[in-house]
Amino acid sequence: MRDSIKRIAQQFIASHYPESDSVWVGGSAVSGNLTTESDIDLVIIDETETPRLECFHFLGWKIEAFIFTALSLEFEFQTARYVGMPTIIKMCAEGLLIKDKHGNGKEVQREAKKLYEQGPQLWDEDRINEARYQITDYLSDFRSSEDFEESLFILNKLINTLTELILRANGHWVGEGKWKVRSLKSYDKEMCDKLFKYTKTYMNTNDKTELISFIQNTLENYRGELFVGYKKFFL
């Protein structure tokens, strides 16, 4: 399957981005976790193109093309370290380099691997306190909500913000969607399993007690809930 995807990707590049300098195939197409909904993710360095994401259907496959110039890719790497989302860094670090016209792709891949291993920038005290305040606010809403539908949306924000705090305060990448839970499992599987367990209990019984207690106890690792005295200055 990997070889067939490589051939499809090479045909796509030849027909759509013939002037490209370096191309990586990333995501599930390389990792071997293909599903019926999987697409082919490509990172493309092409100095003749405008940096963008563009999506295609090609030979029966969905293709997501992340197009950069060398300069915009470097900016993307630095932005990723700041926001904690390693999508493009990871694809360049772990992806299959299928085109390297001038030999620069190998150097980019080495840089991506180094940055991925370093992890994102650590959150400072202000950012940690902002997350504590947000979690406190969501937790208050969740605790008092008697509407199950509203509670589900509040809980979604609560779990996402708590997960981001745990990972970023400890220097770990975050990710979106499935990558967020994979990152949390990688960091602390036992804690992740407890979060799922108590969430399932709430979903099945509408009893929030264990879930609220777990969130409060987890937040204590970061000095607990925060409301009185919190400040955030506006620009």
KOLRO-242061 format. One record per residue (C-alpha): residue number from 0; x, y negated, z negated. Coordinates in nm, 4 decimals, padded with zeros to 6 digits. Layout:
! KOLRO-242061
tivex NUM	X X	Y Y	Z Z
...
***
This chain:
! KOLRO-242061
tivex 0	X 00.0000	Y 00.0000	Z 00.0000
tivex 1	X 00.2829	Y -00.2405	Z -00.0858
tivex 2	X 00.4417	Y -00.1923	Z 00.2589
tivex 3	X 00.1093	Y -00.2431	Z 00.4376
tivex 4	X 00.0427	Y -00.5642	Z 00.2446
tivex 5	X 00.3923	Y -00.6842	Z 00.3284
tivex 6	X 00.3243	Y -00.6256	Z 00.6989
tivex 7	X -00.0094	Y -00.8081	Z 00.6813
tivex 8	X 00.1544	Y -01.0996	Z 00.4992
tivex 9	X 00.4331	Y -01.1193	Z 00.7567
tivex 10	X 00.1800	Y -01.1200	Z 01.0416
tivex 11	X -00.0165	Y -01.3940	Z 00.8680
tivex 12	X 00.2942	Y -01.6094	Z 00.8198
tivex 13	X 00.3996	Y -01.5611	Z 01.1821
tivex 14	X 00.0598	Y -01.6760	Z 01.3085
tivex 15	X -00.0175	Y -01.9536	Z 01.0569
tivex 16	X 00.3138	Y -02.0848	Z 00.9163
tivex 17	X 00.5874	Y -01.9990	Z 01.1671
tivex 18	X 00.8011	Y -02.2946	Z 01.0517
tivex 19	X 00.8048	Y -02.1823	Z 00.6877
tivex 20	X 01.1390	Y -02.1447	Z 00.5115
tivex 21	X 01.0610	Y -01.9044	Z 00.2249
tivex 22	X 00.7583	Y -01.6895	Z 00.1425
tivex 23	X 00.6694	Y -01.4730	Z -00.1580
tivex 24	X 00.3862	Y -01.2233	Z -00.1976
tivex 25	X 00.2668	Y -01.2325	Z -00.5576
tivex 26	X -00.0180	Y -01.1260	Z -00.7835
tivex 27	X -00.1901	Y -00.7894	Z -00.7931
tivex 28	X -00.0858	Y -00.7099	Z -00.4360
tivex 29	X 00.2698	Y -00.6656	Z -00.5674
tivex 30	X 00.2046	Y -00.5509	Z -00.9244
tivex 31	X -00.0062	Y -00.2558	Z -00.8081
tivex 32	X -00.3256	Y -00.3630	Z -00.9889
tivex 33	X -00.5341	Y -00.3934	Z -00.6742
tivex 34	X -00.9134	Y -00.3858	Z -00.6993
tivex 35	X -01.1881	Y -00.4132	Z -00.4363
tivex 36	X -01.1884	Y -00.7902	Z -00.4998
tivex 37	X -00.8112	Y -00.8392	Z -00.4841
tivex 38	X -00.6628	Y -01.0916	Z -00.2447
tivex 39	X -00.3113	Y -01.1513	Z -00.1176
tivex 40	X -00.1415	Y -01.4424	Z -00.2921
tivex 41	X 00.1362	Y -01.6170	Z -00.1016
tivex 42	X 00.3747	Y -01.8893	Z -00.2130
tivex 43	X 00.5087	Y -02.0682	Z 00.0924
tivex 44	X 00.7828	Y -02.3286	Z 00.1226
tivex 45	X 00.7292	Y -02.5201	Z 00.4446
tivex 46	X 00.8728	Y -02.8681	Z 00.4950
tivex 47	X 00.6390	Y -02.9311	Z 00.7898
tivex 48	X 00.3236	Y -02.8887	Z 00.5813
tivex 49	X 00.1388	Y -03.0930	Z 00.3173
tivex 50	X 00.1456	Y -02.9214	Z -00.0235
tivex 51	X -00.1908	Y -02.7594	Z -00.0945
tivex 52	X -00.3852	Y -02.4424	Z -00.1644
tivex 53	X -00.5649	Y -02.3026	Z 00.1389
tivex 54	X -00.7726	Y -01.9862	Z 00.1622
tivex 55	X -00.8218	Y -01.7535	Z 00.4589
tivex 56	X -00.9674	Y -01.4263	Z 00.5812
tivex 57	X -00.7075	Y -01.2341	Z 00.7794
tivex 58	X -00.7245	Y -00.8740	Z 00.9024
tivex 59	X -00.9904	Y -00.7896	Z 00.6454
tivex 60	X -00.8064	Y -00.9488	Z 00.3515
tivex 61	X -00.8693	Y -01.2633	Z 00.1516
tivex 62	X -00.5509	Y -01.4685	Z 00.1427
tivex 63	X -00.4660	Y -01.7542	Z -00.0921
tivex 64	X -00.1779	Y -01.9597	Z 00.0438
tivex 65	X -00.0019	Y -02.1866	Z -00.2066
tivex 66	X 00.1945	Y -02.4192	Z 00.0191
tivex 67	X 00.4813	Y -02.6354	Z -00.1075
tivex 68	X 00.7802	Y -02.8304	Z 00.0073
tivex 69	X 01.1010	Y -02.7634	Z -00.1858
tivex 70	X 01.0518	Y -03.0867	Z -00.3824
tivex 71	X 00.6857	Y -03.0260	Z -00.4632
tivex 72	X 00.7641	Y -02.6707	Z -00.5775
tivex 73	X 01.0241	Y -02.8024	Z -00.8216
tivex 74	X 00.7649	Y -03.0487	Z -00.9528
tivex 75	X 00.5156	Y -02.7618	Z -00.9868
tivex 76	X 00.7672	Y -02.5638	Z -01.1932
tivex 77	X 00.8182	Y -02.8535	Z -01.4356
tivex 78	X 00.4443	Y -02.9224	Z -01.4585
tivex 79	X 00.3810	Y -02.5543	Z -01.5305
tivex 80	X 00.6202	Y -02.5621	Z -01.8260
tivex 81	X 00.4362	Y -02.8646	Z -01.9659
tivex 82	X 00.0802	Y -02.7275	Z -01.9293
tivex 83	X 00.1793	Y -02.3686	Z -02.0113
tivex 84	X 00.0361	Y -02.2127	Z -01.6929
tivex 85	X 00.3026	Y -02.0021	Z -01.5186
tivex 86	X 00.1034	Y -01.8971	Z -01.2107
tivex 87	X 00.3431	Y -02.0175	Z -00.9409
tivex 88	X 00.6569	Y -01.9611	Z -01.1495
tivex 89	X 00.5504	Y -01.6007	Z -01.2108
tivex 90	X 00.4725	Y -01.5388	Z -00.8443
tivex 91	X 00.8149	Y -01.6683	Z -00.7404
tivex 92	X 00.9944	Y -01.4855	Z -01.0222
tivex 93	X 00.8259	Y -01.1463	Z -00.9802
tivex 94	X 00.6961	Y -01.1663	Z -00.6239
tivex 95	X 00.8233	Y -00.9982	Z -00.3121
tivex 96	X 01.0384	Y -01.2366	Z -00.1064
tivex 97	X 00.9347	Y -01.1549	Z 00.2518
tivex 98	X 01.0925	Y -01.4493	Z 00.4319
tivex 99	X 01.4051	Y -01.6476	Z 00.3492
tivex 100	X 01.5119	Y -01.8314	Z 00.6615
tivex 101	X 01.7945	Y -02.0341	Z 00.5076
tivex 102	X 01.8742	Y -01.8224	Z 00.2024
tivex 103	X 01.7296	Y -02.0762	Z -00.0429
tivex 104	X 01.4495	Y -01.8448	Z -00.1520
tivex 105	X 01.6815	Y -01.6251	Z -00.3574
tivex 106	X 01.8032	Y -01.9286	Z -00.5518
tivex 107	X 01.4443	Y -02.0416	Z -00.6118
tivex 108	X 01.3623	Y -01.6920	Z -00.7360
tivex 109	X 01.6548	Y -01.6976	Z -00.9802
tivex 110	X 01.5412	Y -02.0361	Z -01.1109
tivex 111	X 01.1829	Y -01.9120	Z -01.1476
tivex 112	X 01.2973	Y -01.6069	Z -01.3446
tivex 113	X 01.5018	Y -01.8265	Z -01.5778
tivex 114	X 01.2114	Y -02.0654	Z -01.6386
tivex 115	X 00.9649	Y -01.7804	Z -01.6908
tivex 116	X 01.1905	Y -01.6216	Z -01.9516
tivex 117	X 01.2385	Y -01.9572	Z -02.1275
tivex 118	X 00.8640	Y -01.9983	Z -02.1659
tivex 119	X 00.6642	Y -02.3215	Z -02.1728
tivex 120	X 00.7418	Y -02.6314	Z -02.3730
tivex 121	X 00.6516	Y -02.5893	Z -02.7388
tivex 122	X 00.3544	Y -02.7868	Z -02.8611
tivex 123	X 00.4469	Y -03.0693	Z -03.0961
tivex 124	X 00.2607	Y -03.1531	Z -03.4167
tivex 125	X 00.0224	Y -03.3948	Z -03.2424
tivex 126	X -00.0900	Y -03.1328	Z -02.9905
tivex 127	X -00.1298	Y -02.8683	Z -03.2613
tivex 128	X -00.3399	Y -03.1081	Z -03.4678
tivex 129	X -00.5567	Y -03.1897	Z -03.1656
tivex 130	X -00.6301	Y -02.8188	Z -03.1199
tivex 131	X -00.7006	Y -02.7772	Z -03.4931
tivex 132	X -00.9485	Y -03.0645	Z -03.4757
tivex 133	X -01.1193	Y -02.9209	Z -03.1666
tivex 134	X -01.1439	Y -02.5741	Z -03.3248
tivex 135	X -01.2863	Y -02.7262	Z -03.6437
tivex 136	X -01.5508	Y -02.9067	Z -03.4374
tivex 137	X -01.6418	Y -02.5970	Z -03.2333
tivex 138	X -01.6455	Y -02.3823	Z -03.5469
tivex 139	X -01.8868	Y -02.6233	Z -03.7153
tivex 140	X -02.1173	Y -02.6120	Z -03.4140
tivex 141	X -02.0951	Y -02.2329	Z -03.3921
tivex 142	X -02.1575	Y -02.1865	Z -03.7625
tivex 143	X -02.4707	Y -02.4034	Z -03.7608
tivex 144	X -02.6150	Y -02.3018	Z -03.4222
tivex 145	X -02.9344	Y -02.0962	Z -03.4349
tivex 146	X -02.9695	Y -02.0793	Z -03.0576
tivex 147	X -02.7982	Y -01.7645	Z -02.9225
tivex 148	X -02.7505	Y -01.9031	Z -02.5719
tivex 149	X -02.5905	Y -02.2228	Z -02.7025
tivex 150	X -02.3767	Y -02.0196	Z -02.9422
tivex 151	X -02.2299	Y -01.8204	Z -02.6522
tivex 152	X -02.1062	Y -02.1347	Z -02.4797
tivex 153	X -01.9689	Y -02.2766	Z -02.8050
tivex 154	X -01.7925	Y -01.9472	Z -02.8765
tivex 155	X -01.6335	Y -01.9483	Z -02.5319
tivex 156	X -01.4732	Y -02.2875	Z -02.6013
tivex 157	X -01.3788	Y -02.1785	Z -02.9524
tivex 158	X -01.1999	Y -01.8598	Z -02.8447
tivex 159	X -01.0231	Y -02.0307	Z -02.5544
tivex 160	X -00.8957	Y -02.3171	Z -02.7708
tivex 161	X -00.7860	Y -02.0823	Z -03.0504
tivex 162	X -00.6024	Y -01.8608	Z -02.8012
tivex 163	X -00.4283	Y -02.1603	Z -02.6473
tivex 164	X -00.3201	Y -02.2813	Z -02.9923
tivex 165	X -00.1802	Y -01.9415	Z -03.0898
tivex 166	X 00.0188	Y -01.9012	Z -02.7694
tivex 167	X 00.1419	Y -02.2562	Z -02.7158
tivex 168	X 00.2386	Y -02.3154	Z -03.0786
tivex 169	X 00.4567	Y -02.0052	Z -03.0534
tivex 170	X 00.6163	Y -02.0835	Z -02.7178
tivex 171	X 00.4210	Y -01.8373	Z -02.5024
tivex 172	X 00.2596	Y -01.8823	Z -02.1630
tivex 173	X -00.1199	Y -01.9061	Z -02.1504
tivex 174	X -00.2852	Y -01.8445	Z -01.8130
tivex 175	X -00.6494	Y -01.8627	Z -01.7036
tivex 176	X -00.9235	Y -01.6014	Z -01.7122
tivex 177	X -00.7846	Y -01.2485	Z -01.7279
tivex 178	X -00.4310	Y -01.3848	Z -01.7680
tivex 179	X -00.5254	Y -01.5575	Z -02.0929
tivex 180	X -00.6348	Y -01.2348	Z -02.2589
tivex 181	X -00.3342	Y -01.0495	Z -02.1167
tivex 182	X -00.1068	Y -01.3148	Z -02.2655
tivex 183	X -00.2743	Y -01.2868	Z -02.6063
tivex 184	X -00.2496	Y -00.9069	Z -02.5997
tivex 185	X 00.1159	Y -00.9305	Z -02.5079
tivex 186	X 00.1832	Y -01.1709	Z -02.7947
tivex 187	X -00.0164	Y -00.9931	Z -03.0696
tivex 188	X -00.2258	Y -00.6909	Z -02.9693
tivex 189	X -00.3497	Y -00.6238	Z -03.3231
tivex 190	X -00.4849	Y -00.9763	Z -03.3606
tivex 191	X -00.6369	Y -00.9604	Z -03.0119
tivex 192	X -00.8104	Y -00.6311	Z -03.0918
tivex 193	X -00.9591	Y -00.7804	Z -03.4089
tivex 194	X -01.0895	Y -01.0799	Z -03.2170
tivex 195	X -01.2631	Y -00.8484	Z -02.9682
tivex 196	X -01.3976	Y -00.6282	Z -03.2470
tivex 197	X -01.5573	Y -00.9144	Z -03.4401
tivex 198	X -01.6871	Y -01.0764	Z -03.1224
tivex 199	X -01.8559	Y -00.7502	Z -03.0204
tivex 200	X -02.0097	Y -00.7226	Z -03.3685
tivex 201	X -02.1551	Y -01.0704	Z -03.3300
tivex 202	X -02.2848	Y -00.9947	Z -02.9795
tivex 203	X -02.4510	Y -00.6732	Z -03.0957
tivex 204	X -02.5919	Y -00.7905	Z -03.4286
tivex 205	X -02.6013	Y -01.1735	Z -03.4095
tivex 206	X -02.4076	Y -01.1695	Z -03.7383
tivex 207	X -02.1306	Y -01.4315	Z -03.7231
tivex 208	X -01.9811	Y -01.3659	Z -04.0673
tivex 209	X -01.6797	Y -01.1520	Z -03.9759
tivex 210	X -01.5986	Y -01.3524	Z -03.6638
tivex 211	X -01.6067	Y -01.6867	Z -03.8449
tivex 212	X -01.3924	Y -01.5486	Z -04.1260
tivex 213	X -01.1379	Y -01.4127	Z -03.8761
tivex 214	X -01.1147	Y -01.7462	Z -03.6932
tivex 215	X -01.0741	Y -01.9373	Z -04.0190
tivex 216	X -00.8038	Y -01.6992	Z -04.1432
tivex 217	X -00.6185	Y -01.7173	Z -03.8112
tivex 218	X -00.6347	Y -02.0962	Z -03.8147
tivex 219	X -00.4765	Y -02.0979	Z -04.1604
tivex 220	X -00.1502	Y -01.9951	Z -03.9907
tivex 221	X -00.1532	Y -02.3452	Z -03.8404
tivex 222	X -00.2584	Y -02.5291	Z -04.1602
tivex 223	X -00.6291	Y -02.4632	Z -04.1268
tivex 224	X -00.9233	Y -02.6744	Z -04.0217
tivex 225	X -00.8723	Y -03.0448	Z -03.9601
tivex 226	X -01.1251	Y -03.3249	Z -03.9735
tivex 227	X -01.0652	Y -03.5893	Z -04.2406
tivex 228	X -00.7633	Y -03.7983	Z -04.1511
tivex 229	X -00.7407	Y -03.6853	Z -03.7910
tivex 230	X -00.6489	Y -03.9644	Z -03.5471
tivex 231	X -00.6161	Y -03.9745	Z -03.1724
tivex 232	X -00.5286	Y -04.3022	Z -03.0053
tivex 233	X -00.6801	Y -04.3952	Z -02.6684
tivex 234	X -00.4895	Y -04.5467	Z -02.3786
***
